[in-house]
Amino acid sequence: MPNPEEKVALITGGSSGIGLDAAKRLSKMGYQVIISGRSLSNLEIAKKEFPDPVRQPLLIPADVSDEQQVKGLVEKTIENFGKVDLVFAAAGISMRAPFVDSKIDAIEHLMRVNFFGVLYLIHHVLPWLKKTRGSFVAMSSLTGKRGVPEYSIYGASKFALQGLLDSIRIEVERDGVHIGVISTGFVDTPLRNRILGGDGKVLENPPPLPFKLWPLEKCMEIVMQVILKRQRDAIFPRFIRPLLGFDPINHGKMGDRYLKRKFGYQ
Ligand SMILES: NC(=O)c1ccc[n+]([C@@H]2O[C@H](COP(=O)([O-])OP(=O)(O)OC[C@H]3O[C@@H](n4cnc5c(N)ncnc54)[C@H](OP(=O)(O)O)[C@@H]3O)[C@@H](O)[C@H]2O)c1
Protein backbone atom coordinates (compact mmCIF):
# COMPACT_ATOMS: atom_id res chain seq x y z
CA MET A 1 0.00 0.00 0.00
CA PRO A 2 1.41 3.43 -0.87
CA ASN A 3 2.16 5.67 2.08
CA PRO A 4 0.13 8.90 1.55
CA GLU A 5 2.79 10.84 3.51
CA GLU A 6 5.45 9.88 0.97
CA LYS A 7 6.05 12.28 -1.92
CA VAL A 8 5.82 10.74 -5.38
CA ALA A 9 8.28 11.78 -8.11
CA LEU A 10 7.95 10.78 -11.77
CA ILE A 11 11.17 11.13 -13.76
CA THR A 12 11.47 10.74 -17.52
CA GLY A 13 15.00 10.08 -18.73
CA GLY A 14 15.34 8.26 -15.43
CA SER A 15 17.56 5.49 -16.80
CA SER A 16 20.64 7.65 -17.38
CA GLY A 17 22.58 10.84 -16.69
CA ILE A 18 20.82 13.80 -15.07
CA GLY A 19 17.43 12.06 -14.67
CA LEU A 20 18.92 8.97 -13.01
CA ASP A 21 21.10 11.05 -10.69
CA ALA A 22 18.10 13.16 -9.61
CA ALA A 23 16.04 9.98 -9.08
CA LYS A 24 18.70 8.50 -6.77
CA ARG A 25 18.94 11.73 -4.76
CA LEU A 26 15.15 12.01 -4.40
CA SER A 27 14.88 8.35 -3.41
CA LYS A 28 17.51 8.87 -0.66
CA MET A 29 15.46 11.82 0.57
CA GLY A 30 12.40 9.61 1.00
CA TYR A 31 10.52 10.20 -2.25
CA GLN A 32 8.77 7.28 -3.93
CA VAL A 33 10.38 7.41 -7.34
CA ILE A 34 9.11 6.27 -10.73
CA ILE A 35 11.78 6.15 -13.42
CA SER A 36 10.90 6.06 -17.10
CA GLY A 37 12.77 5.61 -20.35
CA ARG A 38 12.17 3.75 -23.61
CA SER A 39 13.93 0.57 -22.66
CA LEU A 40 12.93 -1.69 -19.74
CA SER A 41 16.37 -3.32 -19.75
CA ASN A 42 18.06 0.12 -19.33
CA LEU A 43 15.65 0.86 -16.47
CA GLU A 44 16.48 -2.48 -14.84
CA ILE A 45 20.21 -1.68 -15.04
CA ALA A 46 19.51 1.76 -13.53
CA LYS A 47 17.48 0.16 -10.72
CA LYS A 48 20.63 -1.58 -9.47
CA GLU A 49 21.92 1.88 -8.47
CA PHE A 50 19.18 2.11 -5.81
CA PRO A 51 20.69 0.04 -2.99
CA ASP A 52 17.97 0.53 -0.33
CA PRO A 53 15.56 -2.45 -0.61
CA VAL A 54 12.64 -0.45 0.81
CA ARG A 55 13.21 2.45 -1.57
CA GLN A 56 13.21 0.72 -4.93
CA PRO A 57 12.00 2.77 -7.91
CA LEU A 58 8.99 1.71 -9.94
CA LEU A 59 9.97 1.20 -13.59
CA ILE A 60 7.55 2.34 -16.29
CA PRO A 61 8.87 2.20 -19.85
CA ALA A 62 7.45 4.84 -22.20
CA ASP A 63 8.60 6.61 -25.32
CA VAL A 64 7.92 10.31 -24.70
CA SER A 65 7.56 10.98 -28.44
CA ASP A 66 4.33 8.90 -28.39
CA GLU A 67 1.39 10.73 -26.80
CA GLN A 68 -0.49 7.53 -25.91
CA GLN A 69 2.55 6.12 -24.12
CA VAL A 70 2.95 9.34 -22.13
CA LYS A 71 -0.75 9.24 -21.21
CA GLY A 72 -0.23 5.63 -20.09
CA LEU A 73 2.83 6.63 -18.04
CA VAL A 74 0.78 9.19 -16.09
CA GLU A 75 -2.15 6.74 -15.70
CA LYS A 76 0.13 3.98 -14.35
CA THR A 77 1.74 6.44 -11.91
CA ILE A 78 -1.69 7.39 -10.55
CA GLU A 79 -2.89 3.74 -10.49
CA ASN A 80 0.13 2.85 -8.33
CA PHE A 81 0.33 5.82 -5.98
CA GLY A 82 -2.91 7.79 -6.34
CA LYS A 83 -1.03 11.05 -6.81
CA VAL A 84 2.10 12.72 -8.12
CA ASP A 85 3.99 15.56 -6.37
CA LEU A 86 6.93 16.12 -8.68
CA VAL A 87 7.55 15.52 -12.37
CA PHE A 88 11.09 15.89 -13.68
CA ALA A 89 11.15 15.87 -17.49
CA ALA A 90 14.74 14.89 -18.24
CA ALA A 91 14.26 12.63 -21.29
CA GLY A 92 16.02 14.11 -24.27
CA ILE A 93 18.27 13.54 -27.26
CA SER A 94 20.89 15.81 -28.79
CA MET A 95 21.82 16.67 -32.35
CA ARG A 96 24.78 18.53 -33.78
CA ALA A 97 24.71 19.41 -37.47
CA PRO A 98 24.76 22.45 -39.74
CA PHE A 99 21.12 23.23 -40.56
CA VAL A 100 21.62 22.59 -44.32
CA ASP A 101 22.73 19.03 -43.55
CA SER A 102 19.73 18.27 -41.32
CA LYS A 103 17.06 15.95 -42.72
CA ILE A 104 13.40 16.82 -42.13
CA ASP A 105 12.51 13.43 -40.62
CA ALA A 106 15.47 13.66 -38.20
CA ILE A 107 14.39 17.21 -37.25
CA GLU A 108 10.79 16.12 -36.67
CA HIS A 109 11.91 13.19 -34.56
CA LEU A 110 14.06 15.38 -32.34
CA MET A 111 11.20 17.86 -31.89
CA ARG A 112 8.85 15.00 -30.97
CA VAL A 113 11.19 13.76 -28.24
CA ASN A 114 12.53 17.04 -26.81
CA PHE A 115 9.53 19.33 -27.27
CA PHE A 116 6.38 17.24 -27.75
CA GLY A 117 7.67 14.77 -25.14
CA VAL A 118 7.49 17.55 -22.54
CA LEU A 119 4.23 18.94 -23.95
CA TYR A 120 2.44 15.56 -23.78
CA LEU A 121 3.71 15.01 -20.26
CA ILE A 122 2.59 18.34 -18.84
CA HIS A 123 -0.72 18.07 -20.71
CA HIS A 124 -1.59 14.74 -19.07
CA VAL A 125 -0.07 15.36 -15.64
CA LEU A 126 -1.13 18.96 -14.94
CA PRO A 127 -4.58 18.08 -13.52
CA TRP A 128 -2.83 15.76 -11.05
CA LEU A 129 -0.19 18.35 -10.13
CA LYS A 130 -2.98 20.82 -9.38
CA LYS A 131 -4.35 18.39 -6.78
CA THR A 132 -0.99 18.17 -4.94
CA ARG A 133 0.14 21.76 -5.67
CA GLY A 134 3.13 19.95 -7.11
CA SER A 135 6.12 20.74 -9.32
CA PHE A 136 6.95 20.27 -12.99
CA VAL A 137 10.64 20.75 -13.79
CA ALA A 138 12.17 20.31 -17.25
CA MET A 139 15.71 20.08 -18.58
CA SER A 140 16.54 22.71 -21.17
CA SER A 141 19.90 23.93 -22.43
CA LEU A 142 21.89 27.12 -22.96
CA THR A 143 21.14 26.53 -26.67
CA GLY A 144 17.50 27.18 -25.68
CA LYS A 145 18.51 30.68 -24.53
CA ARG A 146 20.77 31.80 -27.38
CA GLY A 147 21.21 30.69 -30.99
CA VAL A 148 24.33 28.56 -31.41
CA PRO A 149 25.63 27.28 -34.78
CA GLU A 150 25.19 23.54 -35.44
CA TYR A 151 22.65 23.35 -32.61
CA SER A 152 19.78 24.98 -34.51
CA ILE A 153 17.40 22.01 -34.18
CA TYR A 154 18.35 20.97 -30.65
CA GLY A 155 18.24 24.64 -29.61
CA ALA A 156 14.86 25.16 -31.29
CA SER A 157 13.41 22.24 -29.32
CA LYS A 158 14.63 23.81 -26.07
CA PHE A 159 13.51 27.36 -27.01
CA ALA A 160 10.05 25.90 -27.70
CA LEU A 161 10.03 24.05 -24.38
CA GLN A 162 11.00 27.26 -22.54
CA GLY A 163 8.23 29.26 -24.22
CA LEU A 164 5.64 26.58 -23.50
CA LEU A 165 6.53 26.31 -19.82
CA ASP A 166 6.94 30.08 -19.27
CA SER A 167 3.39 30.56 -20.54
CA ILE A 168 1.86 27.68 -18.57
CA ARG A 169 3.60 28.93 -15.41
CA ILE A 170 1.57 32.15 -15.50
CA GLU A 171 -1.66 30.18 -15.92
CA VAL A 172 -1.07 27.76 -13.03
CA GLU A 173 0.74 29.81 -10.41
CA ARG A 174 -2.60 30.55 -8.70
CA ASP A 175 -3.18 26.78 -8.41
CA GLY A 176 0.07 26.43 -6.48
CA VAL A 177 1.81 24.50 -9.25
CA HIS A 178 5.54 25.18 -9.58
CA ILE A 179 7.12 25.16 -13.05
CA GLY A 180 10.93 25.14 -13.29
CA VAL A 181 13.25 25.17 -16.31
CA ILE A 182 16.95 24.33 -16.06
CA SER A 183 19.26 25.53 -18.83
CA THR A 184 22.69 23.98 -18.73
CA GLY A 185 25.90 23.94 -20.74
CA PHE A 186 27.68 20.67 -21.55
CA VAL A 187 27.50 18.17 -18.70
CA ASP A 188 29.41 14.90 -18.50
CA THR A 189 26.70 12.26 -19.07
CA PRO A 190 26.22 9.38 -21.56
CA LEU A 191 24.44 11.90 -23.85
CA ARG A 192 27.90 12.63 -25.31
CA ASN A 193 28.10 9.10 -26.77
CA ARG A 194 24.73 9.26 -28.51
CA ILE A 195 24.71 12.69 -30.14
CA LEU A 196 22.89 12.55 -33.49
CA GLY A 197 24.02 13.96 -36.82
CA GLY A 198 21.71 15.69 -39.29
CA ASP A 199 20.62 12.32 -40.72
CA GLY A 200 19.30 11.29 -37.28
CA LYS A 201 21.99 8.63 -36.81
CA VAL A 202 24.39 8.59 -33.87
CA LEU A 203 27.64 10.39 -34.84
CA GLU A 204 30.50 7.91 -34.89
CA ASN A 205 33.14 10.61 -34.52
CA PRO A 206 31.46 13.65 -32.97
CA PRO A 207 33.46 16.87 -33.37
CA PRO A 208 35.32 18.09 -30.25
CA LEU A 209 33.10 19.96 -27.81
CA PRO A 210 33.20 23.69 -28.44
CA PHE A 211 32.83 24.49 -24.72
CA LYS A 212 33.88 23.13 -21.35
CA LEU A 213 32.33 19.85 -20.22
CA TRP A 214 31.10 20.26 -16.63
CA PRO A 215 31.05 17.45 -14.06
CA LEU A 216 27.59 15.98 -13.44
CA GLU A 217 27.93 16.60 -9.69
CA LYS A 218 28.20 20.40 -10.23
CA CYS A 219 25.14 20.48 -12.47
CA MET A 220 23.14 18.39 -9.99
CA GLU A 221 23.57 21.04 -7.26
CA ILE A 222 21.62 23.43 -9.50
CA VAL A 223 19.08 20.80 -10.59
CA MET A 224 18.26 19.89 -6.99
CA GLN A 225 17.99 23.55 -5.98
CA VAL A 226 15.36 24.18 -8.66
CA ILE A 227 13.44 21.04 -7.63
CA LEU A 228 13.61 21.42 -3.85
CA LYS A 229 13.40 25.23 -3.57
CA ARG A 230 10.77 25.39 -6.32
CA GLN A 231 12.86 27.89 -8.30
CA ARG A 232 11.53 29.31 -11.54
CA ASP A 233 14.74 28.66 -13.48
CA ALA A 234 18.47 28.12 -13.35
CA ILE A 235 21.37 28.72 -15.67
CA PHE A 236 24.40 26.45 -15.37
CA PRO A 237 27.22 27.45 -15.24
CA ARG A 238 26.01 30.51 -13.34
CA PHE A 239 28.48 32.99 -14.90
CA ILE A 240 26.61 32.65 -18.23
CA ARG A 241 23.53 34.51 -16.91
CA PRO A 242 25.07 38.04 -17.05
CA LEU A 243 26.51 37.26 -20.51
CA LEU A 244 23.02 36.28 -21.73
CA GLY A 245 21.71 39.55 -20.25
CA PHE A 246 24.40 41.58 -22.01
CA ASP A 247 24.04 39.82 -25.38
CA PRO A 248 20.89 41.62 -26.69
CA ILE A 249 22.19 45.05 -25.65
CA ASN A 250 24.48 45.13 -28.70
CA HIS A 251 21.99 43.14 -30.82
CA GLY A 252 23.92 39.91 -30.27
CA LYS A 253 26.82 41.12 -32.42
CA MET A 254 29.58 40.23 -29.97
CA GLY A 255 28.03 36.85 -29.19
CA ASP A 256 27.66 36.04 -32.90
CA ARG A 257 31.28 37.04 -33.53
CA TYR A 258 32.49 34.83 -30.68
CA LEU A 259 30.43 31.85 -31.87
CA LYS A 260 31.51 32.26 -35.52
CA ARG A 261 35.14 32.14 -34.37
CA LYS A 262 34.52 29.20 -32.04
CA PHE A 263 32.76 27.08 -34.73
CA GLY A 264 34.84 28.23 -37.72
CA TYR A 265 32.14 30.27 -39.52
CA GLN A 266 34.13 33.54 -40.01
N1 LIG B 1 24.36 16.41 -20.84
C1 LIG B 1 24.34 17.61 -21.36
O1 LIG B 1 25.37 18.16 -21.79
C2 LIG B 1 23.05 18.40 -21.42
C3 LIG B 1 23.13 19.79 -21.64
C4 LIG B 1 21.96 20.53 -21.72
C5 LIG B 1 20.75 19.91 -21.56
N2 LIG B 1 20.69 18.55 -21.37
C6 LIG B 1 19.38 17.93 -21.28
O2 LIG B 1 19.28 17.20 -20.07
C7 LIG B 1 18.39 16.08 -20.28
C8 LIG B 1 19.07 14.82 -19.78
O3 LIG B 1 20.23 14.60 -20.56
P1 LIG B 1 21.39 13.63 -20.07
O4 LIG B 1 22.66 14.36 -20.31
O5 LIG B 1 21.11 13.09 -18.75
O6 LIG B 1 21.28 12.52 -21.22
P2 LIG B 1 21.35 10.91 -21.19
O7 LIG B 1 22.30 10.46 -20.14
O8 LIG B 1 21.57 10.52 -22.60
O9 LIG B 1 19.86 10.51 -20.74
C9 LIG B 1 18.80 10.69 -21.60
C10 LIG B 1 17.61 9.94 -21.05
O10 LIG B 1 16.49 10.16 -21.91
C11 LIG B 1 15.88 8.91 -22.23
N3 LIG B 1 15.26 9.03 -23.55
C12 LIG B 1 15.85 9.33 -24.73
N4 LIG B 1 14.92 9.33 -25.72
C13 LIG B 1 13.74 9.02 -25.14
C14 LIG B 1 12.42 8.84 -25.63
N5 LIG B 1 12.11 8.99 -26.93
N6 LIG B 1 11.45 8.52 -24.75
C15 LIG B 1 11.72 8.34 -23.44
N7 LIG B 1 12.95 8.49 -22.91
C16 LIG B 1 13.95 8.81 -23.77
C17 LIG B 1 17.03 7.90 -22.18
O11 LIG B 1 16.57 6.59 -21.90
P3 LIG B 1 16.37 5.45 -23.06
O12 LIG B 1 17.51 5.64 -24.02
O13 LIG B 1 16.39 4.17 -22.33
O14 LIG B 1 15.05 5.77 -23.66
C18 LIG B 1 17.81 8.44 -20.98
O15 LIG B 1 17.24 7.97 -19.78
C19 LIG B 1 18.05 16.08 -21.77
O16 LIG B 1 16.80 16.70 -21.95
C20 LIG B 1 19.13 16.93 -22.40
O17 LIG B 1 18.68 17.57 -23.57
C21 LIG B 1 21.82 17.79 -21.27
The ligand as an ORCA input file, in Angstrom:
! r2SCAN-3c Opt
* xyz 0 1
  N      24.358     16.407    -20.839
  C      24.337     17.615    -21.363
  O      25.371     18.158    -21.791
  C      23.051     18.399    -21.420
  C      23.135     19.793    -21.641
  C      21.965     20.526    -21.716
  C      20.745     19.906    -21.561
  N      20.686     18.551    -21.365
  C      19.376     17.928    -21.282
  O      19.278     17.195    -20.074
  C      18.389     16.084    -20.276
  C      19.073     14.823    -19.779
  O      20.233     14.601    -20.559
  P      21.394     13.627    -20.073
  O      22.663     14.360    -20.311
  O      21.113     13.088    -18.749
  O      21.276     12.516    -21.221
  P      21.352     10.913    -21.188
  O      22.302     10.456    -20.140
  O      21.574     10.520    -22.601
  O      19.863     10.506    -20.737
  C      18.798     10.693    -21.604
  C      17.606      9.940    -21.052
  O      16.486     10.162    -21.913
  C      15.880      8.912    -22.231
  N      15.265      9.026    -23.551
  C      15.845      9.334    -24.731
  N      14.924      9.326    -25.716
  C      13.745      9.018    -25.139
  C      12.420      8.844    -25.626
  N      12.107      8.987    -26.929
  N      11.447      8.517    -24.746
  C      11.720      8.339    -23.437
  N      12.952      8.488    -22.911
  C      13.951      8.811    -23.769
  C      17.030      7.896    -22.178
  O      16.573      6.591    -21.904
  P      16.373      5.455    -23.057
  O      17.515      5.639    -24.019
  O      16.386      4.166    -22.331
  O      15.054      5.773    -23.660
  C      17.807      8.444    -20.984
  O      17.238      7.965    -19.781
  C      18.050     16.079    -21.772
  O      16.798     16.701    -21.949
  C      19.129     16.931    -22.397
  O      18.683     17.568    -23.574
  C      21.819     17.792    -21.270
*
